[in-house]
């Protein structure tokens, strides 16, 4: 018998009563105390992180994901990031965030063989990497649709007998469109993309983070200083425009503040290497609130830092300073360890 598509409160009374204390509960902590005031990452939900080029989207996301893995012994994070062209490059990016040392360029630091091998083992424990099929004579289409990405997550869970808790997709424009999806107007496709991501996140019990670039936007020039900069970003500048507002759950914009230019709100120059993290949309209810917090990029550690009481802390450091002996916790407002347990069953109905 087909399930009817309407209901009354009394028909779901038991479920509502059981989950009354969970419905508006905060999600997983970012690892940054100041960010936790405005954002969190609820299971079965989604986050869209967006900005102009070279602001720090990947750095912030990997900081958050590695900080979650440091606190949560049962965390399993799936990463799909085709911008990294080789397996080695993507794994090295995660290693760099975990170690907290810049591994390239002017600020590169030495890492001992023992520390490097230990970190590889740590990444192996907490991260699973998803990739596109290799192009061959038989395989001409190498892209993955959003459904393909979630199907890979499910296959990885079965293969490794584990429970994936976070999915990281970077960037959105590398999500392949099927022939049917290509027929959609771009704003309709993006709305469909967010809706499908939300449905699969619920079905697989994961939090999905999708990273997106703003579309072509011209830089501005400050008349007083000559500093060139991008203005504060809005989701309408991302592929699909206003569909992102309608379809996404939590929405986080990153703005690289124009160093040296005068901040008109304070009359002081903007600081160096500062990034404003802006919560543009806080859904589901209780996950966070609209607001802005500032982080700072440390060139030597390749990590973002928050400033509290004149001291800068990378992810998890402030909480460790507050209570060095505390048990791990992922809840943004809880002192108890979250119950992320490996799945013991792999015979659920195929949702695909």
N, C-alpha and C positions, 0 to 999 in steps of 0.2 A: 504494500500500500504506500502510495506516495505521501511523503511528509508534507503537511500543510505549512504555508509560509506566513502564518500569523500566530500569535500567542498572547496570553494574559499573564500578569505577574504571578498569579497563584499557581500556574502550570510549571513555573521554574522556581518556585519559592525555595525549595531545598537547595538548589545550586546557588541562588542569590544569598541565602542565609549562610551557607558554607563559606562562600568567598567574600563575605561582607567586609572583612578586615584586609583583604588582598586587593580589592578592586581599585582603590585609590592609593595603594602603597607605592612608595618610591621604588625605582628600579636599581640596577647595578651602578655602583659608584664609578665615576671617571678616574678616581685616584687623586684628583685635584680638589682640595677643600672648597676653594672659591667657585669652581665650576659646579660642584655638587649643589650649590645654592640655587642653580637655575636649570640643570640638566641631570638626567639619569637614563639608564638603558634597561627598559622593562622587557622581560622575556615575552615572546609572542608579539613583538612590536617592531617598529622600524625607525631608522634615523636617516635623514638626508643631510650630508655635510657638503657645503659648496663655497666656492670663492673664485676670485680671479687667479691667474697663473702665479705659481711660485710663492704662495703665501704660507703653506705648511699644512695642507689638508692631510697628506699621507703621514707626516711626522706626528701630528696630533692624534690621528686615528691609531697609529701603531703605538704611541705612548699609552693611550687608553687601553688598548688590547693587551699589551705586555703587562701593564699594571694590574689588569684583571687576572691574568694568568699567575702573577706573583702572589696574589691574595687568595685565589680560589683553586684548590687542588684538583677539582673536577672540571675545570674549564677546558673546553676544546674549541678552538677558533679555526674556522675555514676561511681561507683567503683566495679570492679570484682577482688577480691584478695583472692583466695582459700588458700594461705599460712596461712592466719589467719583462724584458724579452727572453731572459733565460731563467732557469730554475735557480741557478747559483746567485744571480743578482737579487731575486726576491728574497731568498733565504738570508742573504747577507744584509739586506735592509732590516729584517727583523732582528738579526744578531746585533746590528749596530744600535738599535733602540734598546735592546735588553742590556747590553754591556754598558751603554752610556758613554761611549767614546766615538768621536768622529773617525771614520776609517778611510777618508779620502781627502785630497786637497790640502790647502794651506794649514788647516787645523787638525790634520790626521795625527792620531796617537798610536803608539805601539800596544799590541795585545799579545800576551804570552800564549804559547801553544796550549798550555794547560787551560787557561781561561777560555780560549777559543773553542777547544774541544768540549769543555763543560757546557758552554753556551749552546753549541750545536745540539747536544743531548737535551738541553732544556727546551729548545725550540721544537725538537722532535716529539717531546712529551705533550706539548700544549697546542701545536699548530698542525693543520692539515692544508695542503696547497692544492687548489683546483686549477686545471689548465685546459686550454682549447685543444681539440684534436690536431695532430700534425697534418699538414697538407701533403697529399700523395696523389698518384694517378687516379686512385679509386675515390679519394675524399677531396672534393673541391671546395666544400663549404666548411670552414674551420671555426666559425663563430659559435657562441653559445647563447641561446635565448635565456630569458629569466627562468623559464621552466627547466631548461637544461641544467642551469646552475644549481637549482634546488634538487634536481634529480641526482646530480653528482654528489651533493651533500648527503643525500639518503644512501647512495651507494657506498660512500666513504664510511658512514656509520656502520653499515652492515659488514664491510670489509675489515674494519679495524675494531669492530665490536665495542663501540663507544657511543657517546651522546654528544653531538655538536651543539654548542650553546650560543655561539656567535658566528655570524657570517659577514665577511667584509668584501664588498665589491667595489673596485676602483679601476677606472672611472665609469660613470653611467653610460657614456657614449660608446663604450666597448661592449655593451650588451647587444647581442645580435638580434635583428628583427626577422622573424619568419616571413614567408611570402604573404601570409594572411595579415600579419602585423604591419607589413610595408604598405598595405592598402589603406591603412588608417591615416588620417591627418595627424601630424606630429603631436598636437595637443591632446588628441584622443588616445594616441599610443602611450604617451607619458602618464596619463590618468590610468590607463589599463595597466601599465608597468607598476605603478605604485599600488594599485588594488591587488594585482597578482602577487606582488611581494608581500603585502600584508597577509593575504590568505595563506600563502605557503609558510610564512613565519609563524602563524598560529598553528598550522597543521604539523610542522616539524618542531615546534616549541623552541625557536631560536630568536635572537634579536639580530636583525639585519641592518647593517650600516652600508649605505650607498654613497659614494663620493662623486661629486659632479663639478664640472667646470662651468663658469659663467661663459655665455656666448661672447662674440667679439664686441668689446666695449672699449672705446677710446680712452686713453689716459688723459687726465687733467693736468694743468700746469699752474702752480701757485704763483700769483703775480708778484708777491713780495720776495719770495726766496728762489723762484725758478724750479722748485722741486716738482718732479713729475710723479703722479700717483694715480691709482685707481680709487674711485669713490667707494663708499660703503656698499656692499653687494646686497641685492635682493633676489629672491627665488624667481622672480619674473624674468631675470636675465639668464636663467638656466634653460637648457633645451626643454621645450614644452610650456614655457612661460607660466601663466597663472594656474595651469594644471598641477604644478608642484604644490601650490598652496592648498588646492582642493584634495589632492591625493596623498601627500606625505603625512606621516605622523609627526614625530619630533623633527624640527628643522633647525640646523645650526649653520650660521654664516660665519666665515672668517674674514677679517679685514686687517691687512697689513698697514699699520698706521704710518703716515708719511714722515719719516725721521727728519728732524730739522725744521719742519714747517710748524707754524704757531698753531697750537690748539686753541681755538677761539673761546672754548668753554672755560679754560684755565688761564689763558694769556701766556702759557709756557710752551716751549718747543716740545713736539712729540718726542718720546725717547727712542733710542736705537733698538732695533730687533724686537719690536713689540707687535703683538697680534691680538686684536680684540675678538673674543669669541661671543657671538651674539645668538641667543635663542630667539628664533623668529616664530616658532610654533611649538607649543607644549602639549602634545597628545601622546598617549592617553592622559586623561585627567589625573593629576597627582604626580606625574612623572617629573615635572619641573615648572618653570614659570618664565615669562618673557623677561629678558634682561641682558646685560653685557658684562663680561669679566675680561680682564687683561692678562695675557701670558707673555713670556719673554723667551726668545730662542737663544740657547747657549751654544755658540759655535763649537766649543771644545767637546761638549758631551753629545751634541746633536739631539738634544732633548729640549722640550718646552718646560718652563718653570713658572710657578705662581709666586707672587710676592705677598708675604704676610708679616706685618710688624717689621718691615725693612729687611727681612731675610727671604731669600729665594729658595724654593723647594721644587724638585722635580716630582713627577707622579708618585704617590704613596709616601713620600718623605715626610710631609707635614704630619700625617696620621701616625707614622712611626715615631716621630719626635714627641707627639702627644702621649703615646702609650706604647713604649717599645716592646712590651710583653703581651700585647693584645693578640687574641686569636684572629685569623684572617676573617674578613667580612667583605661582602660585595654590596651590601645594601647601603644606600646613601644616607639612611637615617636609622640604621639598626646596629646593635652591638653584637648580634649573633651571626654565625656563619650561615650563609644561604645553602639550601639543600639541593645542589645540582648533582644528581646521581647518574652514573652511567646506566644506560638503558640495558635491561636484561632480556628484553623481548625484541625480536626482529620479524615477527609474523603478522604485523599490522596490515590492514587493508592498504593496497597500493593507492596513494592519493593522486597518482599521475595518470 
